[in-house]
Amino acid sequence: MVKPAAATRESVMRLLSQVKDPEVPVLNIVEMGIVRGVELDAGSTRVSITPTYSGCPAMEAIEQRIRQVLDAEGFVGIQLERVYAPPWTTDWMTDEAREKLREYGIAPPAAGAGRLVQLELGDGLVCPYCGSRDTR
């Protein structure tokens, strides 16, 4: 248990890694890059988060779970801020998150894929089951 008075940004991030993505439960919000920042003051804890897209229906569930996790550890004055700019990109996902997606059966985005405007057939997307690049 992290005592709020002794909490650090890193200890809060470890707590937040308990919050799973409701849509892809093998991933947590830290490794997905949804958590943008943590600020600690004497009387408050501020967590900045970015939705994976502006209309993400999972954000309310994610925010509720963040509050539950921090409340359970005794944090008070929890402030959640949605940050929309810059928009979330798959480039913010960790390599571990990409591997978890592959193991879950979802073809993970390649590092740097968040900068692509459009993927074309034959771009070498890898099948998460067999590793083939001959994908359609």
C-alpha positions in Angstrom: 0.0 0.0 0.0 1.3 3.4 -1.0 0.8 6.1 1.7 -0.4 9.2 -0.1 2.0 11.4 1.9 4.9 9.3 0.6 3.6 8.9 -2.9 5.7 9.6 -5.9 4.8 9.9 -9.5 6.2 6.5 -10.1 4.2 4.9 -7.3 1.0 6.4 -8.6 1.8 5.1 -12.1 2.3 1.6 -10.6 -1.2 1.9 -9.0 -2.7 3.2 -12.3 -1.2 0.2 -14.1 -3.9 -1.8 -12.3 -6.5 -0.1 -14.4 -7.3 -2.2 -17.4 -8.7 -1.1 -20.7 -12.4 -2.1 -20.6 -12.3 -2.9 -24.3 -9.0 -4.8 -24.4 -8.5 -6.1 -20.9 -5.0 -7.5 -21.4 -3.7 -3.9 -21.6 -3.5 -1.3 -18.8 -3.9 2.4 -19.3 -0.3 3.2 -18.5 1.2 0.8 -21.1 -1.3 2.1 -23.6 -0.1 5.6 -23.2 -3.5 6.9 -22.0 -2.0 8.3 -18.8 -0.3 11.5 -19.8 0.8 12.8 -16.4 0.6 12.7 -12.6 1.0 15.7 -10.4 1.0 15.4 -6.6 0.3 18.3 -4.2 -0.2 18.2 -0.4 -4.0 18.0 -0.8 -4.6 16.7 -4.3 -3.6 14.1 -6.9 -4.0 15.2 -10.5 -4.0 12.6 -13.3 -4.1 13.7 -17.0 -5.4 11.2 -19.5 -5.9 11.1 -23.2 -8.6 9.0 -24.8 -7.6 6.8 -27.7 -10.1 8.8 -29.7 -12.2 11.8 -28.9 -15.5 9.9 -28.6 -14.1 6.9 -26.7 -17.0 5.3 -24.8 -14.6 3.6 -22.3 -13.3 6.9 -20.8 -16.0 7.1 -18.1 -15.3 3.6 -17.0 -11.6 4.3 -17.0 -12.0 7.4 -14.9 -14.2 5.6 -12.4 -11.7 2.8 -12.1 -8.8 5.4 -11.6 -10.8 6.9 -8.8 -11.5 3.5 -7.2 -7.8 2.5 -7.3 -6.6 5.8 -5.8 -9.4 6.0 -3.2 -8.6 2.5 -2.0 -5.0 3.7 -1.3 -6.2 6.7 0.6 -5.7 9.4 -2.0 -7.9 12.5 -1.6 -8.6 15.5 -3.8 -8.3 13.4 -7.0 -8.6 15.5 -10.1 -8.9 13.9 -13.5 -8.2 15.9 -16.6 -8.9 14.8 -20.2 -6.2 16.0 -22.5 -7.1 16.0 -26.2 -4.1 17.7 -27.7 -1.9 16.3 -29.0 -4.3 13.4 -29.8 -3.4 9.9 -28.6 -1.4 7.8 -31.0 -0.4 4.2 -31.1 3.2 5.4 -30.9 2.6 6.0 -27.2 2.0 2.2 -26.6 4.9 0.3 -25.0 6.5 -2.6 -26.7 5.1 -4.8 -24.0 1.6 -3.6 -24.9 2.2 -4.5 -28.5 3.3 -8.0 -27.6 0.2 -8.4 -25.3 -2.0 -7.5 -28.2 -0.3 -10.0 -30.5 -0.7 -12.7 -27.9 -4.4 -11.7 -27.5 -4.9 -12.2 -31.2 -4.9 -8.6 -32.3 -2.3 -7.5 -34.9 -0.4 -4.7 -33.0 0.4 -1.5 -34.7 4.1 -1.3 -35.7 6.2 1.3 -33.9 5.7 4.5 -35.8 2.4 3.4 -37.4 0.6 6.2 -35.6 2.2 8.6 -38.0 0.9 6.9 -41.1 -2.0 8.6 -42.7 -3.3 5.5 -44.4 -2.3 1.9 -44.5 -2.4 0.2 -47.9 -2.8 -3.5 -48.6 0.6 -5.1 -48.7 2.2 -2.8 -46.2 3.5 -5.8 -44.4 1.1 -5.9 -41.4 1.9 -9.0 -39.5 -0.7 -11.7 -38.7 -0.8 -12.1 -34.9 -1.4 -15.9 -35.2 1.2 -17.0 -37.7 3.6 -14.1 -38.2 2.9 -13.9 -41.9 3.4 -10.6 -43.7 1.1 -11.8 -46.6 -1.9 -10.1 -45.1 -5.1 -8.7 -46.5 
